[in-house]
Each structure stands twice: as C-alpha cells, then as structure tokens.
Amino acid sequence: MAAEGAPPFFTESIIFLAATVVAVPIAKRLGLGSVVGYLAAGAAIGPFGLGFLGSGEDVLHVAELGVVLLLFVIGLELDPQKLWKMKRDIFGLGTAQVLLTGATLYSIGHFLGYSTKLSLVAGFGLALSSTAFALQILQERGQLSSAYGQRAFGILLLQDIAIVPLLAMVALLAPNEGPSTGSEVAVEVATIVGAIGAVILAGRFLASPLFSFLAASRAREIMLTAALLVALGSAGIMHAVGLSMALGAFLAGVLLAESSFRHTLEADIEPFRSLLMGLFFVAVGMSLDFSILTENLGLVAAGVLIVMLVKGVFLWALTRGSGSSNSDAFRVAVTLPQGGEFAFVLFTAAISAGFLPYKTANLLNSIVILTMLMTPLACLALDWIAARLKKSGVENPAIETFEEATPTVLVIGFGRFGMMVGQILTSEGLEVRAIDNRPDRIAYARKLGYKVYYGDATRSDVLAAAGAGKAALVAMCIENDRVMSQSIDLIRGNFPNALVFCRATDRAHALELTQKGVDYQIRETFESSIAFGKAALESLGTPIDRIAQIEEDVRIRDEERLALQLEEGMFAGADRLHAVTPRRRSTDAVSDDKSD
C-alpha cells in the first residue's frame, strides 16, 4: 500500500527549518544577528519571495506566542522593587519618547498631505520600537543588564503599555466601533481593572503554592506544563479584555520574580521562547511584499530614513538629557530606532476600522521591516566608530556601571552547611544566590530571610539561569555525591571561569573531588572534629600551646595521608593516624636557656 501524503504542516515545517538553518548562521557570521537571518529566511520562502509558503498571517498568530513568552521571561528577571526603581525610565523617558516621536512623525505625514486619521495611526505606530527585536539584540550582545540596556528596556516596556491607548485611539477614530456610551466605557474599564487584579492575585497567592506542590512530585514535564499555563493563561486573560497578551505575560513574570521557582521556570520556557521567536520573525519577513516595495522604493526608503533619524535623535537627546553618558545615549539610539511588532497590530486594527487603505498598510509594514533590517547595521557602525575612537585615543574605555562589580557567589544546596556558608559570605556584603531542590528547605530558608530558588543542579540551563555564568565562585554544598559530580562536570564544561569550592561528605569523596581538580574541598565534619578534640584536650588539662602543636601536626599528617591515598589507594598512609605529636619546647624555656 502506498504511503499517504504528508500533512501540509509537515512540509511547511521542513521548509521553515531548512530556511532558518541556512539563513541564521550566515547572518550571524556576517555580524548581523540571528533576527536578520530569520527575517531574510521569511522573505525568501514567503509568498512574495520564492513562494514556498503562503501568507504569513496564519503563522504570525502562532508565532506571537514567542513575544508572549519573551515578556514572561523578562518579567521573571525583574523583581517588583527593581521595576519600581525603573519608574523614571518607564513612565518618564518612555512616555516622552512615544509622545515626541509620534507627534513629529504625525506632523510630517500631515505636512505631506495624508489625512489626520492616517497620519495619527502611522506616526504613533512607527513611534513604537520592536520589543522582541531590540531585546534579542541586547541579549545576543550580552548588554541587557548594562546601564543603557536597562534604560532601553524601560522605554520598550512603556511602548508595550502604550499599545492599549493607541488601540483605543483607533476605536475613537472609527465612531462605529467600540463602546459608545458612558456606561459601556465604565463597564469596559471595570472589566480591564478586574482582569489585571485577577492576574495579580493569582500570581501573588496561587502560583507559588502550586509550583511547590508540583515540585514535590519531581516531574519536570509537569513543572514545564504549569509554567506555560501561567504564562499563556495570564496572556489570555489580558487578551480577552482587549489588552496586550505580552503585557499580561510580563505582569505574571514580574509577580513570580520573587518566587523560589524563578530560575527553573526561566530555564524550562527558554527553548519554547527561542523557537517561537524565530517563527515570529520568519512570519514578519514573509509579509514583505516586494512588488509594492519596488513600485514605491523611493517613498519607502525615505520613510525608513525619516523614521530612524527622528527616533534616533529623540532617543539620544532624551537619554542624554536625563543623565546617561554620551556613549550610552548613542547605544540606546541605535538599538531602538526600528518599528515594532505592535505596529502591525495597530495597522491591522486601522484597516478593520476602514480608514487605512491596504496598500498604504503594506507600505508602512515594509518601512517597519526595513528599519528592523537596518538596525543591526547601525549597531555595527557604532561599534566600528567606537573602536576607531578608542584606538586613536579620543575616548578612553570606562566602566559603564558598577552593578556587576561586586563578585557574586552561587551556593548550590542550602541546608545547614550551605546556610552557614551563605552567612559568612553575606557578612562581607557579597551577593549570594542559592538554589536547592527541596521545597521544604527552600520555604524554611525564605522564612529566615534568605533568597533561595528551586533548581536542579544537574541541568546546565538551570545553572545558567541562576547566574553560574556570572558567578565568581560556585559553592557546592550538596549532600549527594553523584549529583555533585554531575554538577561539577557541567560547571567545568559550561562556566570554566568560576572557582569551584566543594563540601566533601567523607574522605573518599574528598579524594574524588581532588582528582576532579576542584579549587577547594573540605570534609564536612573535619573542622568540627578538630574543634571537638581541642575542647576535649583542654578539659583534660592539656596546656594551650600543646593543643596548638597537636592541631598543627594532625593537619599536616592528614594532608600527607591524602597525598599518599591519591597515589596508592584508600588504605595508604595508615601509619599517619597513630603517630604521637613530638613535644616542642616552649618559647619561654628557649629564652631562659639563652639567658643562661
């Protein structure tokens, strides 16, 4: 019997995967970043390119989940206190950028003869930057946590919030759409407030107990399912009341940022986020209509130049005027001058409202896509200029921020041993992050004021999310020898710059750790046994100086025995156990002899 034909999505998936496998590495090799590769792949295989795939609109509906998950992960990395500290950038800098850029672009469109409605939608739609695109660039360049990266994120967050009033503006420009009476408006506002309140209450009081219950089952797939449920569920609630799905997911992420499951959630969702983000950019590239682009090439080119210049100038001026250095202001200006994915949403709403012609919408979409393509080139140009200035001595390199200047320590295993280690380190003012895989121990530590997160030390993605890549030292305080061995191999392979300090459960484990080449190891009962023995000798009347001699000798003999055991086996050096410490004459007796 002949095999049945493959389902359509199977063929489309192969085409999508093949195109990205070819385009993305080439784009990254050219220094343009993976996003440009995805856009180019979509343009090539789309209906206006080689025609391998149909319209990108159906793909875009699924791919938008990538933006949702991206905002959820970003929210996980921002605790509410840090978000409150960013309020000046979010509501001050971000609002000023949207209003000034939107008003300027509106004025240009109105001056060129376009209608007021069309100019408003185009101007404020193009004023929004691409959260997905800009954050991908910042993450790939490792600069999201830098001073300018945080300011750029604050602006992007306000732009995501701004899509709500902008969609309301579209509804007002089309009088037959949306609520028309005061009571209808009041009901809609109450519904929105209720939805936001439901997400906040669920995230604050229900999510952590749910994850604690699921963590006890040790079923990773259930934790992953719950993470996706929280992210997509909160996005769905917001979408149901007319708000941005990405904004709902971000809010859920922020509420879970203080949860002990933060790093595990981030690691679980990351593969889905990356795949769907790639699909999103491919879908955007597929919507680029080359026939309209070639027919109106001059108009589109002028639009790209005007949008990037206007946004770049306002971004530089606002960030420079609000306290950023000149280099940071330029970096923000070249990272956020592109149009954004929410522009597509706004233009689609305007088409449905009946005052934005389809051809004009395609031209605006082409401008947005081309500004995305031009942004990595602008970043490369700024890097080249900065390198030339640095080489010529015009600009001395400077530390942008001292936020990462304090070394961080990642403590793995936060029981009695790990807690004492954490207390010593925090007493010096060091930043300590801790993970453990026992929810009961995490709950106990958090009651004592420690920030401990749920995580599996045998997963490199969890270690990365917990900060192993940035840690100066990793303190392995795990009781399980097998788990510690697997974790050490992962850290050595993926995060080679971190020092590795280990708690050894016994002498055999100490020998194993020494053979692995860890930077420091100590048997968990060694020091307490030394202290116990010293106290016993003192109670038996042994002089203090004699106790000090014995301690020194015991430590030396223990090190000698360990060295012999490494070479000859576990039972080597047994004679070192039974030697009597030679008696040394006290310093007072020596001085008396000299005086005689």
BELPEFEN-V406238 format. One record per backbone hydrogen bond with DSSP energy under -1.0 kcal/mol. CO is the residue of the C=O (numbers start at 1). NH is the residue of the N-H. If there is no record, write none. Layout:
# BELPEFEN-V406238
co: <CO & CO>
nh: <NH & NH>
This chain:
# BELPEFEN-V406238
co: <7 & 7 & 8 & 9 & 10 & 11 & 12 & 13 & 14 & 15 & 16 & 17 & 18 & 19 & 20 & 22 & 23 & 24 & 25 & 26 & 27 & 28 & 33 & 34 & 35 & 36 & 37 & 38 & 39 & 40 & 41 & 42 & 44 & 45 & 46 & 46 & 56 & 57 & 59 & 60 & 62 & 63 & 64 & 65 & 66 & 67 & 68 & 69 & 70 & 71 & 72 & 73 & 75 & 79 & 80 & 81 & 84 & 86 & 87 & 88 & 88 & 89 & 92 & 93 & 94 & 95 & 96 & 97 & 98 & 99 & 100 & 101 & 102 & 103 & 104 & 105 & 106 & 107 & 108 & 109 & 110 & 115 & 116 & 117 & 118 & 119 & 120 & 121 & 122 & 130 & 131 & 132 & 133 & 134 & 135 & 136 & 137 & 138 & 146 & 147 & 148 & 149 & 150 & 151 & 152 & 153 & 154 & 155 & 156 & 157 & 158 & 161 & 162 & 163 & 164 & 165 & 166 & 167 & 168 & 169 & 170 & 174 & 181 & 182 & 183 & 184 & 185 & 186 & 187 & 188 & 189 & 190 & 191 & 192 & 193 & 194 & 195 & 196 & 197 & 198 & 199 & 200 & 201 & 202 & 202 & 206 & 207 & 208 & 209 & 210 & 211 & 212 & 214 & 215 & 219 & 220 & 221 & 222 & 223 & 224 & 225 & 226 & 227 & 228 & 229 & 230 & 231 & 232 & 233 & 234 & 235 & 236 & 238 & 239 & 244 & 245 & 246 & 247 & 248 & 249 & 250 & 251 & 252 & 254 & 256 & 259 & 260 & 261 & 262 & 263 & 264 & 265 & 266 & 269 & 270 & 271 & 272 & 273 & 274 & 275 & 276 & 277 & 278 & 279 & 280 & 281 & 282 & 285 & 289 & 290 & 291 & 292 & 296 & 297 & 298 & 299 & 300 & 301 & 302 & 303 & 304 & 305 & 306 & 307 & 308 & 309 & 310 & 311 & 312 & 313 & 314 & 315 & 316 & 317 & 318 & 319 & 320 & 325 & 326 & 327 & 328 & 329 & 330 & 332 & 340 & 341 & 342 & 343 & 344 & 345 & 346 & 347 & 348 & 349 & 350 & 357 & 358 & 359 & 360 & 361 & 362 & 363 & 364 & 365 & 366 & 367 & 368 & 369 & 370 & 371 & 374 & 375 & 376 & 377 & 378 & 379 & 380 & 381 & 382 & 383 & 384 & 385 & 386 & 387 & 388 & 389 & 402 & 408 & 408 & 409 & 410 & 411 & 412 & 415 & 416 & 417 & 418 & 419 & 420 & 421 & 422 & 423 & 425 & 425 & 426 & 431 & 433 & 434 & 435 & 436 & 438 & 439 & 440 & 441 & 442 & 443 & 445 & 446 & 453 & 456 & 459 & 460 & 461 & 462 & 463 & 464 & 467 & 472 & 473 & 474 & 475 & 476 & 480 & 481 & 482 & 483 & 484 & 485 & 486 & 487 & 488 & 489 & 490 & 491 & 495 & 499 & 500 & 500 & 501 & 502 & 504 & 506 & 507 & 508 & 509 & 510 & 511 & 512 & 513 & 520 & 522 & 523 & 525 & 526 & 527 & 528 & 529 & 530 & 531 & 532 & 533 & 534 & 535 & 536 & 537 & 538 & 543 & 544 & 545 & 546 & 547 & 548 & 549 & 550 & 551 & 552 & 553 & 554 & 555 & 556 & 557 & 558 & 559 & 560 & 561 & 562 & 563 & 564 & 565 & 569 & 573 & 574 & 586 & 587 & 588 & 589 & 590 & 591 & 592>
nh: <10 & 11 & 12 & 13 & 14 & 15 & 16 & 17 & 18 & 19 & 20 & 21 & 22 & 23 & 24 & 26 & 27 & 28 & 29 & 30 & 32 & 31 & 37 & 38 & 39 & 40 & 41 & 42 & 43 & 44 & 45 & 46 & 50 & 53 & 49 & 51 & 60 & 61 & 63 & 64 & 65 & 66 & 68 & 69 & 70 & 71 & 72 & 73 & 74 & 75 & 76 & 77 & 78 & 83 & 84 & 85 & 87 & 90 & 91 & 92 & 93 & 94 & 96 & 97 & 98 & 99 & 100 & 101 & 102 & 103 & 104 & 105 & 106 & 107 & 108 & 109 & 110 & 111 & 112 & 114 & 113 & 119 & 120 & 121 & 122 & 123 & 124 & 125 & 126 & 134 & 135 & 136 & 137 & 138 & 139 & 140 & 141 & 143 & 150 & 151 & 152 & 153 & 154 & 155 & 156 & 157 & 158 & 159 & 160 & 161 & 162 & 164 & 166 & 167 & 168 & 169 & 170 & 171 & 172 & 173 & 174 & 177 & 185 & 186 & 187 & 188 & 189 & 190 & 191 & 192 & 193 & 194 & 195 & 196 & 197 & 198 & 199 & 200 & 201 & 202 & 203 & 204 & 205 & 206 & 207 & 210 & 211 & 212 & 213 & 214 & 215 & 216 & 217 & 218 & 223 & 224 & 225 & 226 & 227 & 228 & 229 & 230 & 231 & 232 & 233 & 234 & 235 & 236 & 237 & 238 & 239 & 240 & 243 & 242 & 248 & 249 & 250 & 251 & 252 & 253 & 254 & 255 & 256 & 257 & 259 & 262 & 454 & 265 & 266 & 267 & 268 & 269 & 270 & 273 & 274 & 275 & 276 & 277 & 278 & 279 & 280 & 281 & 282 & 283 & 284 & 285 & 286 & 288 & 293 & 294 & 295 & 296 & 300 & 301 & 302 & 303 & 304 & 305 & 306 & 307 & 308 & 309 & 310 & 311 & 312 & 313 & 314 & 315 & 316 & 317 & 318 & 319 & 320 & 321 & 322 & 324 & 323 & 329 & 330 & 331 & 332 & 333 & 334 & 336 & 343 & 345 & 346 & 347 & 348 & 349 & 350 & 351 & 352 & 353 & 355 & 361 & 362 & 363 & 364 & 365 & 366 & 367 & 368 & 369 & 370 & 371 & 372 & 373 & 374 & 375 & 378 & 379 & 380 & 381 & 382 & 383 & 384 & 385 & 386 & 387 & 388 & 389 & 390 & 391 & 392 & 394 & 405 & 472 & 473 & 433 & 475 & 435 & 477 & 419 & 420 & 421 & 422 & 423 & 424 & 425 & 426 & 427 & 428 & 430 & 429 & 409 & 411 & 453 & 413 & 455 & 442 & 443 & 444 & 445 & 446 & 447 & 450 & 449 & 436 & 459 & 463 & 464 & 465 & 466 & 468 & 467 & 471 & 499 & 410 & 501 & 412 & 503 & 484 & 485 & 486 & 487 & 488 & 489 & 490 & 491 & 492 & 493 & 494 & 495 & 498 & 474 & 519 & 520 & 476 & 522 & 524 & 510 & 511 & 512 & 513 & 514 & 515 & 516 & 518 & 502 & 504 & 526 & 529 & 530 & 531 & 532 & 533 & 534 & 535 & 536 & 537 & 538 & 539 & 540 & 542 & 541 & 547 & 548 & 549 & 550 & 551 & 552 & 553 & 554 & 555 & 556 & 557 & 558 & 559 & 560 & 561 & 562 & 563 & 564 & 565 & 566 & 567 & 568 & 569 & 572 & 576 & 577 & 590 & 591 & 592 & 593 & 594 & 595 & 596>
